[in-house]
Amino acid sequence: MKYKISYRNKRILYSYLDNSFIRFMENIKNYQQEKIDFVLARDAIDMYHICQDIGNIMYILNEDKETLFKYRNYIAQIYYKRFEFNSDNDNILEGERYNAGDSINGYVAANMLFSAIISKDFRLARKCSNILYNLSDYDKRPCGQPYDFISYILKAWLNDDTALLVKNIEKLKKFRAQKTCKMLFRYIIDIILAINEKNENELNRQLEELSKSYKRMVSHFSDEEKYFNRDAVALAIMAKKMGMNVTINTPVIPAELLDITEIHYESLEKIDFSISKEDFNTLCSLKIERMIKEAHTNIKIIKKHLEEDEENREFHIELINNQKNKIQSAKILEETKKDILKNWDNIGYLQAINKIDKWFLFGQNK
C-alpha cells in the first residue's frame, strides 16, 4: 500500500538519490575503520542523511525494502561509532570543541536505535542501546526530549530492564501531559504506552490514527520523509517482536516493513563498497536517460507557455536554451562515461566517481 507519487516529486527524489549515492560512495570508506576521529564524529550527521535518502527513496520509488533495511543498518553502525567516539573522549565537552547537544542527544540516540530495529538487526540494536549514556544531562546535551526518554525505553525493552523502563515511562507520561507536546509526539507516545501496557486494540487504533493525520502533520518535512513514518514503523516492529498482534497496513506504516525475522549484517569494516564496471555504466546511463527525458519534457511545457505569452518570448527562449544545454551536458556525460569504461582497469572506482560527480551533485549541470 503506497502513496501515488507525482512526476514532479519523482524528479526531486531521483535528484536526491543521485546526489546521495555519489556522496555515499565518496565518503563511506572514512567510516570503514574501527575507531573514527573528531571530524568524522562531527560529520556523521551528513552520512545519516545520505543513507536515509538512499534507503527511503529506493523503497519509495522501487519498493526495494531490502535496500531500505540495509541503509538503515549503515545508519545505526555509523551512529554507534559516533557514540563510541564521544564516550571515549568525553572531555571534549569541557573543551567546547563542538556542541555536544548537536552530537549525542536523545534524538540521535533514538535514530540509531530505530534504524537498527527497522533493519531487523536486533543484535545490533541491543549493542547500540548499551552504549547510550547521559542522555538526560540537559546542561550538556539539550534538546533531546522526548527522544531521550524514548531511547531509554527502547533500551529497557531490548534488555528487559524493568527499573529503567518504569522510570522513563513516567517521564514520558509527564511530557505527554504538557501543552507544548506536539501532536505527532502525542501519537508516538500513545503508541509506546499501548505497547508497554500490552494493549493491542489501543496500539492498532493509535497506529491507524497516526496514519490518518500524518501527511497533515509533516507538511514541513522533506519529500522523502513524507511517505512513511520511521518512528511508528520501528515501534510496530518492536511490538511484534514483543509478541503483540499488529494489524496495521497503511502507506505511513506498511505491513511489508514489519517482518521481525532477524537479519545480521556485516560490520562496515568488512563490506566492499566499490562499484563494478557494469554498475557504473548503469548508474551513468540512467542519469543520462533522465536528463534527456526531463529536458525534452520541459521544452514541451515551455513552448506551450510561449504560445500563450508572446510578450515574454525572450525569457521563454532562454529557458528552452537552458534545457538544450542540459541535453548537451548529457551527451558530454555519455562521452565521459565511454572514456572511463575504456580505461576502467587503470582507473580506481573512486577516481571514476570523481570524474562524473558534477553531473550528480545538486546545482551541477543538471
Buried (B, 14 or more C-beta within 10 A) or exposed (E): EEBEBEEEBBBBBBBBBBBBBBBBBBBBEBBBEEEBEEEBBBBBBEBBBBBBBBBBBBBBBEEBBEBBBBBBBBBBBBBBBBBBBBEEBEEBBEEEEEBBBBBBBBBBBBBBBBBBBBBBBBBBBBBBBEBBBBBBBBEBBBEBBBBBBBBBBBBBBBEEBEEBBEBBBEBBEEBBEEEEBEEBBBBBBBBBBBBBEEBBEBBBBBBBBBBEBBBEBBEEEEBBBBBBBBBBBBBBBBBBBEEBEBEBBBBBBBEEBBEBEEBEBEEBEEBEEBBEBEEBBEBBEEBBEBBBEBBBEBBEEBEEEBEEEEEEEEEBEEBBEEBEEBBEBBEEBBEBBEEBBEEBEEBEBBEBBBBBBBBBBEEEBB
